[in-house]
Amino acid sequence: MMRKALPYLLLAFTTTVSFQANAGVAITEVAAWGSGNAPYEADWFELTNTGTSAINLSGWKVDDSSNAFASALALNGITSISAGQSVIFIESAGGSAIPSFISTWFGSGAAPLVGYYSGNGIGLSTSGDAVNVFNASGVVQASVTFGASDATSPYQTFDNAAGLNGAISTLSVIGKNGAFVAVNDATEIGSPGTITAVPEPETYALMIAGLGIMGLSARRKQA
């Protein structure tokens, strides 16, 4: 009876875990030095959809190390992120710095979607800070902390291509994880909009668990 039920248990397990892993986001890049060392004079971060379905960003907010939804600022200008897509959010009143950001990094070439956040209470510190992203219900969806930013030219962004939540420290290196020199500013190195989405931990858990169940089923058949 158990042998006959195993394929159905595997299917149910796969469906459940896949549903949980369908949608997820990661903060995959941070530039806390932009407000003081870039032509567009603004800090920014990259948000990547690591899931397999689009994510609606309506009501989503961002905060720094204070990590408080009540004082967080609305994410504007981008309503959703497609599966595997990376977008940029820049600290800019009304998004006024977006054209300069795009021109600096991409010139007249193709650029990723760029949204913005603005208001009091958030300013990414070059001495160390955090980025916390909340959904409309106030639940944290992605969170990173970082130490002192690159203090000398060329300025390198924090590269979180691994999609980790928690402390990040890796700096962008030209040619690695899509990093390049900004088209119109040789002092900036990063990969805005070009990081490849990483699988969520649940995806690996599903793979391992699925293989385990299949192995158990095979052994039972042999017995």
Residue frames as a rotation matrix with the C-alpha (Angstrom) as fourth column:
MET 1
0.567 0.823 0.000 0.00
0.823 -0.567 0.000 0.00
0.000 0.000 -1.000 0.00
MET 2
0.476 -0.477 -0.739 2.83
0.153 -0.783 0.603 2.37
-0.866 -0.400 -0.300 0.95
ARG 3
-0.573 -0.742 0.347 4.68
0.454 0.066 0.889 1.63
-0.683 0.667 0.299 -2.31
LYS 4
-0.163 0.607 0.778 1.63
0.967 -0.056 0.247 2.56
0.193 0.793 -0.578 -4.35
ALA 5
0.770 0.555 -0.315 1.13
0.624 -0.758 0.191 5.77
-0.132 -0.343 -0.930 -2.39
LEU 6
-0.019 -0.893 -0.449 4.72
0.646 -0.354 0.676 7.03
-0.763 -0.277 0.584 -2.76
PRO 7
-0.628 -0.246 0.739 4.33
0.760 -0.399 0.513 8.56
0.168 0.884 0.437 -6.24
TYR 8
0.325 0.838 0.438 1.27
0.610 -0.540 0.580 10.47
0.722 0.078 -0.687 -5.07
LEU 9
0.700 -0.163 -0.695 3.05
0.605 -0.381 0.699 11.66
-0.379 -0.910 -0.168 -1.92
LEU 10
-0.412 -0.910 0.045 5.92
0.749 -0.309 0.586 12.85
-0.520 0.275 0.809 -4.07
LEU 11
-0.366 0.359 0.858 3.56
0.711 -0.487 0.507 14.73
0.601 0.796 -0.077 -6.36
ALA 12
0.715 0.693 -0.093 1.80
0.567 -0.497 0.657 16.38
0.409 -0.523 -0.748 -3.42
PHE 13
0.391 -0.665 -0.636 5.09
0.654 -0.286 0.700 17.33
-0.647 -0.690 0.323 -1.81
THR 14
-0.585 -0.639 0.498 6.44
0.794 -0.329 0.511 18.74
-0.163 0.695 0.701 -5.07
THR 15
0.019 0.695 0.718 3.33
0.675 -0.539 0.504 20.80
0.738 0.475 -0.480 -5.66
THR 16
0.827 0.337 -0.449 3.36
0.560 -0.438 0.703 22.23
0.040 -0.833 -0.552 -2.13
VAL 17
0.136 -0.870 -0.474 7.04
0.606 -0.305 0.735 23.17
-0.784 -0.387 0.486 -2.06
SER 18
-0.546 -0.303 0.781 6.99
0.831 -0.311 0.461 24.48
0.103 0.901 0.421 -5.63
PHE 19
0.449 0.783 0.430 4.12
0.646 -0.617 0.449 26.77
0.617 0.076 -0.783 -4.70
GLN 20
0.785 -0.192 -0.590 6.12
0.455 -0.468 0.758 28.10
-0.421 -0.863 -0.280 -1.76
ALA 21
-0.177 -0.979 -0.106 9.14
0.528 -0.185 0.829 28.70
-0.830 0.091 0.550 -3.99
ASN 22
0.247 0.347 0.904 7.31
0.969 -0.073 -0.237 30.31
-0.016 0.935 -0.355 -6.88
ALA 23
0.645 0.046 0.763 7.81
0.214 -0.969 -0.123 33.87
0.734 0.242 -0.634 -5.74
GLY 24
0.553 -0.515 -0.655 10.75
0.742 -0.052 0.668 35.44
-0.378 -0.856 0.353 -3.94
VAL 25
0.855 -0.310 0.415 12.98
0.003 -0.798 -0.602 38.47
0.518 0.516 -0.682 -4.08
ALA 26
0.364 -0.807 -0.465 16.58
0.904 0.185 0.386 39.24
-0.225 -0.561 0.797 -3.22
ILE 27
0.904 -0.257 -0.341 18.51
-0.270 -0.963 0.011 42.46
-0.331 0.083 -0.940 -2.84
THR 28
0.750 -0.551 0.366 21.30
0.644 0.735 -0.213 41.60
-0.152 0.396 0.906 -5.26
GLU 29
-0.233 -0.857 0.461 23.30
0.826 -0.424 -0.371 44.84
0.513 0.294 0.806 -5.35
VAL 30
0.750 0.410 -0.518 23.76
0.634 -0.668 0.389 47.96
-0.187 -0.621 -0.762 -3.23
ALA 31
-0.221 -0.793 0.568 25.56
0.734 -0.519 -0.438 51.26
0.642 0.320 0.697 -3.85
ALA 32
0.548 0.419 -0.724 25.69
0.826 -0.405 0.392 53.41
-0.129 -0.813 -0.568 -0.73
TRP 33
-0.350 -0.792 -0.500 28.30
0.600 -0.600 0.529 55.79
-0.719 -0.115 0.685 -2.14
GLY 34
-0.221 0.275 0.936 26.15
0.954 -0.136 0.266 57.09
0.200 0.952 -0.232 -5.01
SER 35
0.768 0.633 -0.097 24.85
0.639 -0.744 0.196 60.16
0.052 -0.212 -0.976 -3.19
GLY 36
0.697 -0.536 -0.477 28.36
-0.090 -0.724 0.683 61.52
-0.712 -0.433 -0.553 -2.69
ASN 37
-0.302 -0.953 0.016 30.44
-0.219 0.086 0.972 60.07
-0.928 0.290 -0.235 -5.53
ALA 38
-0.419 0.219 0.881 28.22
0.820 0.508 0.264 59.69
-0.390 0.833 -0.393 -8.60
PRO 39
-0.971 0.031 0.238 26.99
0.112 -0.819 0.562 62.25
0.213 0.572 0.792 -11.17
TYR 40
-0.198 0.980 0.013 23.36
0.179 0.023 0.984 61.39
0.964 0.197 -0.180 -10.36
GLU 41
-0.732 -0.240 0.638 24.01
-0.480 -0.483 -0.732 62.01
0.484 -0.842 0.238 -6.62
ALA 42
0.316 0.887 0.337 21.86
-0.929 0.218 0.297 59.18
0.190 -0.408 0.893 -5.30
ASP 43
-0.682 -0.421 0.599 22.23
-0.571 0.817 -0.076 55.84
-0.457 -0.394 -0.797 -3.53
TRP 44
0.154 0.760 -0.631 20.53
-0.955 0.278 0.101 52.79
0.253 0.588 0.769 -5.03
PHE 45
-0.490 -0.269 0.829 19.91
-0.475 0.880 0.004 49.08
-0.731 -0.392 -0.559 -4.73
GLU 46
-0.568 0.244 -0.786 18.93
-0.698 0.363 0.617 46.26
0.436 0.899 -0.036 -7.07
LEU 47
-0.163 0.617 0.770 15.94
-0.667 0.506 -0.547 44.01
-0.727 -0.603 0.330 -6.45
THR 48
-0.719 -0.178 -0.672 15.77
-0.646 0.527 0.552 40.65
0.256 0.831 -0.494 -8.25
ASN 49
0.428 0.872 0.236 12.80
-0.891 0.451 -0.052 38.32
-0.152 -0.188 0.970 -8.63
THR 50
-0.649 -0.758 0.066 14.27
-0.750 0.652 0.112 34.89
-0.128 0.024 -0.992 -7.89
GLY 51
-0.236 0.663 0.711 10.99
-0.184 0.688 -0.702 33.06
-0.954 -0.297 -0.041 -8.35
THR 52
-0.845 -0.030 0.533 9.09
0.455 0.483 0.748 31.69
-0.280 0.875 -0.395 -11.33
SER 53
0.142 0.915 0.377 6.16
0.965 -0.212 0.153 34.10
0.220 0.342 -0.914 -11.35
ALA 54
-0.264 -0.209 0.941 5.78
0.247 -0.958 -0.144 37.88
0.932 0.194 0.305 -11.46
ILE 55
-0.390 0.078 -0.917 5.70
0.919 -0.028 -0.393 39.79
-0.056 -0.997 -0.061 -8.17
ASN 56
0.404 0.623 0.669 3.28
0.547 -0.751 0.369 42.67
0.733 0.217 -0.645 -7.62
LEU 57
-0.591 -0.765 -0.258 5.08
0.700 -0.327 -0.635 45.53
0.401 -0.555 0.728 -5.87
SER 58
0.053 0.696 0.716 1.98
0.016 -0.718 0.696 47.53
0.998 -0.025 -0.050 -4.97
GLY 59
0.873 0.364 0.324 2.37
-0.250 -0.235 0.939 48.88
0.418 -0.901 -0.114 -1.45
TRP 60
0.519 -0.752 -0.407 5.96
0.805 0.590 -0.065 47.69
0.289 -0.294 0.911 -1.06
LYS 61
0.937 -0.214 0.278 8.37
-0.288 -0.921 0.262 49.84
0.200 -0.326 -0.924 0.95
VAL 62
0.267 -0.916 -0.300 12.04
0.551 0.400 -0.732 50.12
0.790 0.030 0.612 1.86
ASP 63
0.963 -0.097 0.250 13.87
-0.256 -0.605 0.754 51.11
0.078 -0.790 -0.608 5.03
ASP 64
0.090 -0.990 -0.113 17.49
-0.534 0.047 -0.844 51.19
0.841 0.136 -0.524 6.13
SER 65
-0.677 -0.504 -0.536 18.94
0.094 0.663 -0.743 49.80
0.730 -0.554 -0.401 9.36
SER 66
-0.682 0.503 0.530 16.03
-0.724 -0.363 -0.587 51.09
-0.103 -0.784 0.612 11.45
ASN 67
-0.926 0.218 -0.309 14.07
0.081 0.913 0.401 48.24
0.370 0.346 -0.862 9.83
ALA 68
-0.628 0.748 -0.215 10.64
0.209 -0.104 -0.972 49.72
-0.750 -0.656 -0.091 10.59
PHE 69
-0.461 0.537 0.707 7.68
0.882 0.186 0.434 49.45
0.101 0.823 -0.559 8.25
ALA 70
0.476 0.725 -0.498 6.04
0.793 -0.599 -0.113 52.48
-0.380 -0.341 -0.860 9.89
SER 71
0.400 -0.399 -0.825 8.85
-0.183 -0.917 0.355 54.77
-0.898 0.009 -0.440 8.76
ALA 72
-0.388 -0.549 0.741 9.70
0.571 0.488 0.660 52.96
-0.723 0.679 0.124 5.52
LEU 73
-0.350 0.169 -0.921 9.41
-0.567 -0.821 0.064 54.73
-0.745 0.545 0.383 2.16
ALA 74
0.621 0.709 0.333 7.24
-0.115 0.503 -0.856 53.63
-0.775 0.493 0.394 -0.74
LEU 75
-0.593 -0.705 0.389 8.83
0.281 0.272 0.920 52.01
-0.755 0.655 0.036 -3.79
ASN 76
0.392 0.756 -0.525 7.59
-0.172 -0.500 -0.848 53.97
-0.904 0.423 -0.066 -6.80
GLY 77
0.036 -0.331 -0.943 7.79
-0.906 -0.410 0.109 53.77
-0.422 0.850 -0.315 -10.58
ILE 78
-0.729 -0.229 -0.645 7.76
-0.500 0.822 0.272 49.97
0.468 0.521 -0.714 -10.95
THR 79
0.116 0.917 0.381 4.55
-0.984 0.054 0.169 48.05
0.135 -0.395 0.909 -10.37
SER 80
0.898 0.162 0.409 5.83
-0.248 0.954 0.167 44.48
-0.364 -0.252 0.897 -10.78
ILE 81
-0.183 -0.967 -0.175 8.96
-0.902 0.095 0.421 42.41
-0.390 0.235 -0.890 -11.38
SER 82
0.625 0.380 -0.682 8.85
-0.685 0.686 -0.246 39.56
0.374 0.621 0.689 -13.87
ALA 83
0.916 -0.293 0.274 10.34
0.098 0.825 0.556 36.18
-0.389 -0.482 0.785 -13.02
GLY 84
0.315 -0.900 0.301 14.12
0.929 0.358 0.097 36.40
-0.196 0.249 0.948 -13.21
GLN 85
0.438 -0.086 0.895 14.10
0.472 -0.825 -0.310 40.17
0.765 0.558 -0.321 -13.70
SER 86
-0.228 -0.541 -0.809 16.35
0.951 -0.302 -0.066 42.64
-0.209 -0.785 0.584 -11.88
VAL 87
0.504 0.424 0.752 15.26
0.546 -0.831 0.102 46.25
0.669 0.359 -0.651 -11.35
ILE 88
-0.626 -0.774 -0.094 16.83
0.633 -0.434 -0.641 49.28
0.455 -0.461 0.762 -9.71
PHE 89
0.676 0.732 -0.083 15.45
0.657 -0.548 0.519 51.57
0.334 -0.405 -0.851 -7.02
ILE 90
-0.417 -0.843 0.338 17.20
0.662 -0.537 -0.522 54.89
0.622 0.006 0.783 -6.57
GLU 91
-0.037 0.354 -0.935 16.84
0.883 -0.426 -0.196 57.43
-0.468 -0.833 -0.297 -3.76
SER 92
-0.920 -0.241 0.310 15.44
0.383 -0.728 0.568 60.39
0.089 0.641 0.762 -5.66
ALA 93
-0.466 0.773 -0.430 12.66
0.005 -0.484 -0.875 62.92
-0.885 -0.410 0.222 -5.09
GLY 94
0.450 0.788 -0.421 10.04
-0.481 -0.183 -0.858 62.20
-0.752 0.588 0.296 -7.73
GLY 95
0.541 -0.299 0.786 12.55
0.597 0.795 -0.109 60.08
-0.592 0.528 0.608 -9.64
SER 96
0.926 -0.113 -0.359 14.35
-0.280 -0.843 -0.459 63.17
-0.251 0.526 -0.813 -10.94
ALA 97
0.051 -0.998 0.029 17.76
-0.781 -0.022 0.624 61.46
-0.622 -0.054 -0.781 -10.80
ILE 98
0.422 0.177 0.889 16.70
0.148 0.954 -0.260 58.50
-0.895 0.241 0.376 -12.95
PRO 99
0.997 -0.057 0.057 17.66
0.050 -0.123 -0.991 60.00
0.064 0.991 -0.120 -16.36
SER 100
0.399 -0.908 0.125 21.13
-0.887 -0.417 -0.196 60.86
0.230 -0.033 -0.973 -15.06
PHE 101
0.074 -0.323 0.944 21.52
-0.566 0.765 0.306 57.39
-0.821 -0.557 -0.126 -13.54
ILE 102
0.717 0.274 0.641 20.60
0.300 0.708 -0.639 55.71
-0.629 0.651 0.426 -16.83
SER 103
0.917 -0.397 -0.031 22.86
-0.235 -0.477 -0.847 58.01
0.322 0.784 -0.531 -18.86
THR 104
0.258 -0.866 0.429 25.79
-0.956 -0.165 0.242 57.45
-0.138 -0.473 -0.870 -16.49
TRP 105
-0.074 -0.277 0.958 25.59
-0.391 0.892 0.227 53.67
-0.917 -0.358 -0.175 -16.47
PHE 106
0.078 0.262 0.962 24.22
0.586 0.768 -0.257 52.87
-0.807 0.584 -0.093 -19.94
GLY 107
-0.876 -0.353 -0.329 24.63
-0.018 -0.657 0.754 55.95
-0.482 0.666 0.568 -22.13
SER 108
-0.280 0.792 -0.542 22.11
-0.949 -0.314 0.031 55.59
-0.145 0.524 0.839 -24.94
GLY 109
-0.786 -0.104 -0.609 22.05
-0.299 0.927 0.227 51.80
0.541 0.360 -0.760 -24.66
ALA 110
0.181 0.888 -0.422 19.39
0.022 0.426 0.905 49.50
0.983 -0.173 0.058 -23.24
ALA 111
-0.728 -0.367 0.579 18.78
-0.511 -0.272 -0.815 49.97
0.457 -0.890 0.011 -19.53
PRO 112
-0.695 0.502 -0.515 16.85
0.650 0.745 -0.151 48.08
0.308 -0.439 -0.844 -16.84
LEU 113
0.388 0.860 0.330 13.70
0.422 -0.484 0.766 49.41
0.820 -0.158 -0.551 -15.22
VAL 114
-0.761 -0.631 -0.149 14.54
0.462 -0.366 -0.808 52.07
0.455 -0.684 0.570 -12.64
GLY 115
0.446 0.895 -0.008 12.15
0.574 -0.279 0.770 53.10
0.687 -0.348 -0.638 -9.88
TYR 116
-0.483 -0.624 0.614 12.64
-0.043 -0.684 -0.729 55.39
0.875 -0.378 0.303 -6.91
TYR 117
0.327 0.527 -0.784 11.97
0.886 0.117 0.448 56.06
0.328 -0.842 -0.429 -3.25
SER 118
-0.476 -0.477 0.739 12.08
0.228 -0.878 -0.420 59.41
0.849 -0.031 0.527 -1.51
GLY 119
0.694 0.698 0.176 11.38
0.045 -0.286 0.957 61.04
0.718 -0.657 -0.230 1.84
ASN 120
0.151 -0.618 0.772 12.93
-0.878 -0.443 -0.183 61.56
0.455 -0.650 -0.609 5.25
GLY 121
0.552 0.076 0.830 14.57
-0.728 0.529 0.436 58.94
-0.406 -0.845 0.347 7.41
ILE 122
0.770 -0.326 0.548 16.50
0.435 0.897 -0.078 56.90
-0.467 0.298 0.833 4.86
GLY 123
0.694 -0.655 -0.300 20.05
-0.707 -0.539 -0.458 57.52
0.138 0.529 -0.837 3.75
LEU 124
0.908 -0.358 -0.219 22.38
0.357 0.933 -0.048 54.60
0.221 -0.034 0.975 3.07
SER 125
0.777 -0.629 0.029 25.53
-0.498 -0.585 0.640 55.27
-0.385 -0.512 -0.768 5.05
THR 126
0.541 -0.666 -0.513 28.95
-0.443 0.292 -0.848 54.61
0.714 0.686 -0.137 3.52
SER 127
-0.412 -0.702 0.581 30.19
-0.871 0.116 -0.478 53.57
0.268 -0.703 -0.659 6.97
GLY 128
-0.972 0.138 -0.190 27.72
0.165 0.978 -0.130 50.66
0.168 -0.157 -0.973 7.06
ASP 129
-0.482 0.875 0.038 23.96
-0.837 -0.447 -0.316 50.27
-0.259 -0.184 0.948 6.94
ALA 130
-0.702 0.334 0.629 21.15
0.283 0.941 -0.183 47.98
-0.654 0.050 -0.755 5.78
VAL 131
-0.671 0.621 -0.406 18.41
-0.705 -0.364 0.609 47.66
0.230 0.694 0.682 3.17
ASN 132
-0.790 0.516 0.331 15.11
0.206 0.732 -0.649 46.11
-0.577 -0.445 -0.685 4.23
VAL 133
-0.796 0.545 -0.262 12.27
-0.478 -0.301 0.825 45.61
0.371 0.782 0.500 1.75
PHE 134
-0.705 0.639 0.309 8.69
-0.080 0.361 -0.929 45.08
-0.705 -0.679 -0.203 2.97
ASN 135
-0.714 0.602 0.358 5.56
0.588 0.238 0.773 43.94
0.380 0.762 -0.524 1.18
ALA 136
-0.349 0.641 0.684 2.26
-0.197 -0.764 0.615 45.78
0.916 0.079 0.393 1.54
SER 137
0.680 0.625 -0.385 1.48
0.186 0.360 0.914 43.88
0.710 -0.693 0.128 4.75
GLY 138
0.611 -0.505 0.610 4.70
-0.761 -0.587 0.276 45.02
0.219 -0.633 -0.743 6.40
VAL 139
0.843 -0.326 0.428 6.42
0.103 0.879 0.466 41.64
-0.528 -0.349 0.774 6.17
VAL 140
0.088 -0.902 -0.422 10.13
-0.712 -0.353 0.607 41.75
-0.696 0.247 -0.674 5.31
GLN 141
0.959 0.282 0.026 10.75
-0.163 0.623 -0.765 40.15
-0.232 0.730 0.643 1.92
ALA 142
0.477 -0.877 0.060 14.49
0.636 0.298 -0.712 40.75
0.606 0.378 0.700 1.59
SER 143
0.983 -0.166 0.082 17.11
-0.173 -0.668 0.724 42.13
-0.065 -0.725 -0.685 3.94
VAL 144
0.390 -0.918 -0.070 20.85
0.708 0.348 -0.615 42.79
0.589 0.191 0.785 3.73
THR 145
0.902 -0.287 -0.323 23.38
0.037 -0.695 0.718 44.53
-0.430 -0.660 -0.616 5.93
PHE 146
0.561 -0.763 0.321 26.75
0.617 0.127 -0.777 45.84
0.552 0.634 0.542 4.83
GLY 147
0.257 -0.597 -0.760 29.84
0.804 -0.304 0.511 47.42
-0.536 -0.742 0.402 6.29
ALA 148
0.056 -0.320 -0.946 31.89
-0.157 -0.938 0.308 50.34
-0.986 0.131 -0.103 5.03
SER 149
0.910 0.318 0.267 31.51
0.229 0.152 -0.961 50.98
-0.347 0.936 0.066 1.30
ASP 150
0.141 -0.851 0.505 34.37
0.987 0.078 -0.144 51.36
0.083 0.519 0.851 -1.16
ALA 151
0.565 0.081 -0.821 35.97
0.479 -0.842 0.247 54.69
-0.672 -0.533 -0.515 -0.20
THR 152
-0.275 -0.727 -0.628 38.25
-0.272 -0.568 0.777 55.32
-0.922 0.385 -0.042 -3.18
SER 153
0.608 0.459 -0.648 37.83
-0.707 -0.058 -0.705 55.48
-0.361 0.887 0.289 -6.93
PRO 154
-0.586 0.792 -0.173 36.85
-0.370 -0.071 0.926 53.36
0.721 0.607 0.335 -8.74
TYR 155
-0.488 0.512 0.707 33.79
-0.825 -0.005 -0.566 52.86
-0.286 -0.859 0.425 -6.56
GLN 156
-0.827 0.136 -0.546 32.53
-0.143 0.888 0.437 49.26
0.544 0.439 -0.715 -6.50
THR 157
0.119 0.937 0.328 29.00
-0.848 -0.076 0.525 48.26
0.517 -0.341 0.785 -5.58
PHE 158
-0.479 -0.120 0.870 28.24
-0.641 0.725 -0.252 45.46
-0.601 -0.678 -0.424 -3.14
ASP 159
-0.379 0.256 -0.889 27.62
-0.751 0.476 0.458 42.35
0.541 0.841 0.012 -5.25
ASN 160
-0.440 0.312 0.842 25.07
-0.611 0.583 -0.535 39.93
-0.658 -0.750 -0.066 -3.79
ALA 161
-0.316 0.273 -0.909 24.63
-0.862 0.317 0.395 37.69
0.396 0.908 0.135 -6.82
ALA 162
-0.927 -0.052 -0.372 24.22
0.081 0.939 -0.334 34.80
0.367 -0.340 -0.866 -4.38
GLY 163
-0.110 0.973 0.204 20.92
-0.158 -0.220 0.963 36.33
0.981 0.074 0.178 -3.28
LEU 164
-0.548 -0.197 -0.813 21.76
0.677 0.467 -0.569 36.10
0.492 -0.862 -0.123 0.41
ASN 165
0.634 0.599 0.490 19.77
0.025 -0.649 0.760 37.63
0.773 -0.470 -0.427 3.23
GLY 166
0.776 -0.428 -0.463 22.06
0.554 0.112 0.825 39.00
-0.301 -0.897 0.324 5.94
ALA 167
0.376 -0.718 -0.586 25.55
-0.191 -0.679 0.709 40.43
-0.907 -0.155 -0.392 5.82
ILE 168
0.826 -0.204 0.525 27.11
0.563 0.278 -0.778 41.07
0.013 0.939 0.345 2.39
SER 169
0.497 -0.722 -0.482 30.64
-0.035 -0.572 0.820 42.24
-0.867 -0.391 -0.309 1.72
THR 170
-0.117 -0.557 0.823 31.67
0.809 0.427 0.404 41.18
-0.576 0.713 0.401 -1.80
LEU 171
-0.008 0.042 -0.999 32.52
-0.303 -0.952 -0.037 44.07
-0.953 0.302 0.020 -4.11
SER 172
0.898 0.417 0.143 31.74
0.034 0.259 -0.965 44.04
-0.440 0.871 0.218 -7.82
VAL 173
-0.226 -0.973 0.041 34.61
-0.050 0.054 0.997 43.02
-0.973 0.224 -0.060 -10.09
ILE 174
0.026 0.215 -0.976 34.64
-0.916 -0.385 -0.110 43.78
-0.399 0.897 0.187 -13.81
GLY 175
-0.358 -0.111 -0.927 33.54
-0.743 0.635 0.211 40.74
0.565 0.765 -0.310 -15.81
LYS 176
-0.946 0.060 -0.319 32.21
0.225 0.830 -0.510 38.83
0.234 -0.554 -0.799 -12.80
ASN 177
-0.366 0.903 -0.224 28.44
0.792 0.177 -0.584 38.39
-0.488 -0.391 -0.780 -12.37
GLY 178
0.340 0.559 0.756 27.89
0.919 -0.369 -0.140 40.91
0.201 0.742 -0.639 -15.14
ALA 179
0.505 -0.160 -0.848 29.86
0.433 -0.803 0.409 43.77
-0.747 -0.574 -0.336 -13.57
PHE 180
0.177 -0.417 0.891 31.14
0.929 -0.229 -0.291 46.51
0.325 0.879 0.347 -15.88
VAL 181
-0.736 -0.431 -0.522 32.44
0.551 -0.829 -0.093 50.08
-0.392 -0.356 0.848 -15.82
ALA 182
0.281 0.887 -0.367 29.71
0.452 -0.459 -0.764 52.71
-0.846 0.049 -0.530 -16.13
VAL 183
0.362 -0.086 0.928 29.56
0.932 0.001 -0.363 53.96
0.030 0.996 0.081 -19.73
ASN 184
0.417 -0.116 0.901 29.91
0.286 -0.925 -0.251 57.63
0.863 0.363 -0.353 -18.84
ASP 185
0.603 -0.307 0.736 31.78
-0.759 -0.503 0.413 57.45
0.244 -0.808 -0.537 -15.54
ALA 186
0.188 -0.635 -0.749 34.93
-0.171 0.730 -0.662 55.35
0.967 0.252 0.028 -15.28
THR 187
-0.665 -0.463 0.586 34.88
-0.616 -0.104 -0.781 55.67
0.422 -0.880 -0.215 -11.48
GLU 188
0.029 0.773 0.634 31.86
-0.914 0.277 -0.296 53.36
-0.405 -0.571 0.714 -11.05
ILE 189
-0.768 -0.249 -0.591 31.86
-0.467 0.848 0.250 49.57
0.439 0.468 -0.767 -11.23
GLY 190
-0.463 0.666 0.585 28.74
-0.502 0.347 -0.792 47.46
-0.731 -0.660 0.174 -10.84
SER 191
-0.978 0.181 0.107 26.12
0.199 0.640 0.742 45.38
0.066 0.746 -0.662 -12.63
PRO 192
-0.580 0.807 -0.112 22.81
-0.413 -0.409 -0.814 47.26
-0.703 -0.425 0.570 -12.33
GLY 193
0.317 0.884 -0.343 20.04
-0.814 0.067 -0.578 45.19
-0.488 0.462 0.741 -13.87
THR 194
0.203 -0.311 -0.928 22.30
-0.836 0.439 -0.330 42.44
0.510 0.843 -0.172 -15.17
ILE 195
-0.669 -0.446 0.595 22.68
-0.709 0.622 -0.332 39.94
-0.222 -0.644 -0.732 -12.31
THR 196
-0.465 0.475 -0.747 21.27
-0.278 0.723 0.633 36.52
0.841 0.501 -0.204 -13.09
ALA 197
0.343 0.685 0.643 18.49
-0.872 -0.023 0.489 35.47
0.350 -0.728 0.589 -10.72
VAL 198
-0.767 -0.641 -0.036 19.55
-0.553 0.689 -0.469 32.81
0.325 -0.339 -0.883 -8.25
PRO 199
-0.122 0.733 -0.669 17.45
0.161 0.680 0.715 29.78
0.979 -0.021 -0.201 -7.23
GLU 200
0.268 0.296 0.917 15.77
-0.827 -0.417 0.376 30.08
0.494 -0.860 0.133 -3.87
PRO 201
-0.692 -0.550 0.468 16.83
-0.720 0.572 -0.392 27.77
-0.052 -0.608 -0.792 -1.01
GLU 202
0.077 0.812 0.578 13.43
-0.571 0.511 -0.642 26.07
-0.817 -0.280 0.503 -1.25
THR 203
0.645 0.120 -0.755 14.27
-0.751 0.282 -0.597 25.02
0.141 0.952 0.272 -4.79
TYR 204
-0.392 -0.861 -0.323 17.34
-0.680 0.508 -0.528 23.13
0.619 0.013 -0.785 -3.60
ALA 205
-0.624 0.225 0.749 15.35
-0.620 0.441 -0.649 21.64
-0.476 -0.869 -0.136 -0.72
LEU 206
0.499 0.862 -0.087 12.74
-0.697 0.340 -0.632 20.41
-0.515 0.376 0.770 -3.18
MET 207
0.353 -0.438 -0.827 15.38
-0.749 0.397 -0.531 18.83
0.560 0.807 -0.188 -5.40
ILE 208
-0.704 -0.701 0.119 17.08
-0.611 0.510 -0.606 17.02
0.364 -0.499 -0.787 -2.52
ALA 209
-0.403 0.631 0.663 13.84
-0.598 0.367 -0.713 15.88
-0.693 -0.683 0.229 -0.93
GLY 210
0.576 0.655 -0.489 12.47
-0.783 0.270 -0.561 14.70
-0.235 0.706 0.668 -4.26
LEU 211
-0.010 -0.679 -0.734 15.58
-0.690 0.535 -0.487 12.67
0.723 0.502 -0.474 -5.01
GLY 212
-0.804 -0.292 0.518 15.41
-0.594 0.451 -0.666 11.16
-0.039 -0.843 -0.536 -1.54
ILE 213
0.032 0.916 0.400 11.80
-0.642 0.325 -0.694 10.06
-0.766 -0.235 0.599 -1.96
MET 214
0.610 0.154 -0.778 12.51
-0.768 0.359 -0.531 8.66
0.197 0.921 0.337 -5.42
GLY 215
-0.434 -0.852 -0.293 15.46
-0.669 0.523 -0.528 6.71
0.603 -0.033 -0.797 -4.01
LEU 216
-0.645 0.278 0.712 13.30
-0.577 0.434 -0.692 5.29
-0.501 -0.857 -0.120 -1.23
SER 217
0.457 0.879 -0.135 10.69
-0.724 0.280 -0.630 4.26
-0.516 0.385 0.765 -3.77
ALA 218
0.307 -0.424 -0.852 13.30
-0.763 0.425 -0.486 2.49
0.569 0.800 -0.193 -5.90
ARG 219
-0.756 -0.627 0.191 14.68
-0.600 0.545 -0.586 0.59
0.263 -0.557 -0.788 -2.92
ARG 220
-0.276 0.739 0.615 11.20
-0.611 0.359 -0.705 -0.54
-0.742 -0.570 0.352 -1.91
LYS 221
0.625 0.496 -0.603 10.53
-0.776 0.313 -0.547 -1.80
-0.083 0.810 0.581 -5.44
GLN 222
-0.158 -0.788 -0.595 13.78
-0.696 0.517 -0.499 -3.77
0.701 0.335 -0.630 -5.42
ALA 223
-0.791 -0.097 0.604 12.84
-0.573 0.466 -0.675 -5.28
-0.216 -0.880 -0.424 -2.05
